[in-house]
Amino acid sequence: GVFQAMRACAETVWGTDSLQGRRIAIQGFGNVASSLAAYLLDAGAELIVTDIHQAALRQAKQLPRTTTVAVETIYDTACDIFAPCALGGVLNHDTIPRLRCSVICGAANNQLAEAGDADLLTSRSILYAPDYIANAGGVTNVFYELERPYNRDAALAKTARIYNTMKTVLDFSSTLGLSTAAAADKMAEDRLGKVKAARNR
């Protein structure tokens, strides 16, 4: 799901959804990020990885086209895409001015410390992929695990639709002049409102 969201963001920013040659800085290298890394490397990307655990860094160092950096320097690392895949609240008034990327798209929950941080990213011309859309693949996969035989192909097909969902959010953001975070929230609220109205009929 994060990989699909990155492709959508790349298409918006660079006019192509290819990640070939793109430098992607991954903050946190647990199960989700290591799986994401496999997709990115297959797509021809270059990775910069950090993690607080040395075992995770040793794992990353074994990958092709991958370098590791210290935890605090990841914000200052020049890259095309910054991928927060660890703790929430990492995008804030202290870290955003340090970022040297064009896109933020990762698997961490609640990446923005405050709602206003989305506007700060916009002011710096950094495209932010709303986290609950980019990381929706996890919930999608769980849906296919519960009360049925697991169907990996169906889960992957459903998760691939995150590309189109992210593109819709980005287009909606541009049309309304809203931050991507505000646009995603408005779309979600509008959808929930329609469901609620239908139930009340």
For each residue, the residues with C-beta under 8 A, 3 or more apart:
1: 4 5 134 135 136 137 138 140 159 162
2: 5 6 32 36 83 85 105 106 107 134 135 137
3: 6 7 36 39 40 43
4: 1 7 8 137 159 160 161 162 163 166
5: 1 2 8 9 105 129 133 134 162 163 166
6: 2 3 9 10 19 24 40 81 83 103 105 129 134
7: 3 4 10 11 17 18 19 163
8: 4 5 11 12 17 129 162 163 164 166 167 170
9: 5 6 12 13 81 103 105 127 129 166 170
10: 6 7 13 14 16 17 18 19 22 81 103
11: 7 8 14 15 16 17 167
12: 8 9 127 167 170
13: 9 10 102 103 127
14: 10 11 102
15: 11
16: 10 11
17: 7 8 10 11 163
18: 7 10 43 44
19: 6 7 10 22 24 40 43 44 45
20: 43 44 45
21: 44 45 46
22: 10 19 45 46 80 81
23: 45 46 47 48 78 79 80 81
24: 6 19 40 45 46 47 48 79 80 81 82 83
25: 47 48 49 50 69 74 77 79 81 82 83 101
26: 29 33 36 37 47 48 49 50 83 85 106
27: 50 74 82 83 84 85 86 90 106 108
28: 33 50 51 84 85 86 87 108
29: 26 33 34 37 49 50 51 53 56 57 59 60 85
30: 33 34 51 56 85 86
31: 34 35
32: 2 35 36 85 107 135 138
33: 26 28 29 30 36 37 49 83 85 86 107
34: 29 30 31 37 38 56 59 60
35: 31 32 38 39
36: 2 3 26 32 33 39 40 83 85 107
37: 26 29 33 34 40 41 47 49 60 63 66
38: 34 35 41 42
39: 3 35 36 42 43
40: 3 6 19 24 36 37 43 45 47
41: 37 38 44 45 47 63 64 65 66
42: 38 39
43: 3 18 19 20 39 40
44: 18 19 20 21 41
45: 19 20 21 22 23 24 40 41 65
46: 21 22 23 24 65 66
47: 23 24 25 26 37 40 41 60 63 65 66 67
48: 23 24 25 26 66 67 68 69 74 77 79
49: 25 26 29 33 37 56 57 60 66 67 68 69
50: 25 26 27 28 29 57 68 69 70 71 73 74
51: 28 29 30 56 57 60 71 86
52: 71 86
53: 29 56 57
54: 57 58
55: 58 59
56: 29 30 34 49 51 53 59 60
57: 29 49 50 51 53 54 60 61 68
58: 54 55 61 62
59: 29 34 55 56 62 63
60: 29 34 37 47 49 51 56 57 63 66 68
61: 57 58 66 68
62: 58 59
63: 37 41 47 59 60 66
64: 41
65: 41 45 46 47
66: 37 41 46 47 48 49 60 61 63
67: 47 48 49
68: 48 49 50 57 60 61
69: 25 48 49 50 73 74 77
70: 50 73 74
71: 50 51 52 74
72: 75
73: 50 69 70 76 77
74: 25 27 48 50 69 70 71 77 82
75: 72 82 95 98 99
76: 73 98 100
77: 25 48 69 73 74 100
78: 23 100 101
79: 23 24 25 48 82 100 101
80: 22 23 24 101 102 103
81: 6 9 10 22 23 24 25 101 102 103 104 105
82: 24 25 27 74 75 79 99 101 103 104 105 106
83: 2 6 24 25 26 27 33 36 104 105 106 107
84: 27 28 87 90 91 104 106 107 108 111 131
85: 2 26 27 28 29 30 32 33 36 106 107 108
86: 27 28 30 33 51 52 90 108
87: 28 84 90 108
88: 108 109 110 111
89: 92 110 111 112 113
90: 27 84 86 87 95 108 111 113
91: 84 95 96 104 111 112 113 117 121 128
92: 89 95 96 112 113 114 117
93: 96 97 113 117 120
94: 97 98
95: 75 90 91 92 98 99
96: 91 92 93 99 117 120 121 124 126
97: 93 94 124
98: 75 76 94 95
99: 75 82 95 96 104 124 126
100: 76 77 78 79
101: 25 78 79 80 81 82 104 126
102: 13 14 80 81 125 126 127
103: 6 9 10 13 80 81 82 126 127 128 129
104: 81 82 83 84 91 99 101 111 121 126 127 128 129
105: 2 5 6 9 81 82 83 128 129 134
106: 2 26 27 82 83 84 85 111 129 131 134 135
107: 2 32 33 36 83 84 85 131 134 135 138
108: 27 28 84 85 86 87 88 90 111 131 135
109: 88 131 132 135
110: 88 89 131
111: 84 88 89 90 91 104 106 108 131
112: 89 91 92 115 117 118 128 131 181
113: 89 90 91 92 93 117
114: 92 117
115: 112 118 181
116: 119 120
117: 91 92 93 96 112 113 114 120 121
118: 112 115 121 122 128 179 180 181 182
119: 116 122 123 179
120: 93 96 116 117 123 124
121: 91 96 104 117 118 124 126 127 128 179
122: 118 119 125 126 128 179 180
123: 119 120
124: 96 97 99 120 121
125: 102 122
126: 96 99 101 102 103 104 121 122
127: 9 12 13 102 103 104 121 170 180
128: 91 103 104 105 112 118 121 122 179 180 181
129: 5 6 8 9 103 104 105 106 133 134 166 180
130: 133 134 169 180 181 184 185
131: 84 106 107 108 109 110 111 112 134 135
132: 109 135 136 184
133: 5 129 130 136 162 165 166 169 184
134: 1 2 5 6 105 106 107 129 130 131 162 166
135: 1 2 32 106 107 108 109 131 132 138
136: 1 132 133 139 140 159 162 165
137: 1 2 4 140 141 159 162
138: 1 32 107 135 141 142
139: 136 142 143
140: 1 136 137 143 144 155 158 159
141: 137 138 144 145 155 159
142: 138 139 145 146
143: 139 140 146 155 158
144: 140 141 148 150 151 152 154 155 158
145: 141 142 148 150
146: 142 143
147:
148: 144 145 151
149:
150: 144 145 155
151: 144 148 154 155
152: 144 155 156
153: 156 157
154: 144 151 157 158
155: 140 141 143 144 150 151 152 158 159
156: 152 153 159 160
157: 153 154 160 161
158: 140 143 144 154 155 161
159: 1 4 136 137 140 141 155 156 162
160: 4 156 157 163
161: 4 157 158 164 165
162: 1 4 5 8 133 134 136 137 159 165 166
163: 4 5 7 8 17 160 166 167
164: 8 161 167 168
165: 133 136 161 162 168 169
166: 4 5 8 9 129 133 134 162 163 169 170
167: 8 11 12 163 164 170 171
168: 164 165 171 172 187
169: 130 133 165 166 172 173 180 183 184 187
170: 8 9 12 127 166 167 173 174 180 183
171: 167 168 174 175
172: 168 169 175 176 178 183 186 187
173: 169 170 176 177 178 179 180 182 183 184
174: 170 171 177
175: 171 172
176: 172 173 183 186
177: 173 174
178: 172 173 182 183 186
179: 118 119 121 122 128 173 182 183
180: 118 122 127 128 129 130 169 170 173 183 184
181: 112 115 118 128 130 184 185
182: 118 173 178 179 185 186
183: 169 170 172 173 176 178 179 180 186 187
184: 130 132 133 169 173 180 181 187 188
185: 130 181 182 188 189
186: 172 176 178 182 183 189 190
187: 168 169 172 183 184 190 191
188: 184 185 191 192
189: 185 186 192 193
190: 186 187 193 194
191: 187 188 194 195
192: 188 189 195 196
193: 189 190 196 197
194: 190 191 197 198
195: 191 192 198 199
196: 192 193 199 200
197: 193 194 200 201
198: 194 195 201
199: 195 196
200: 196 197
201: 197 198
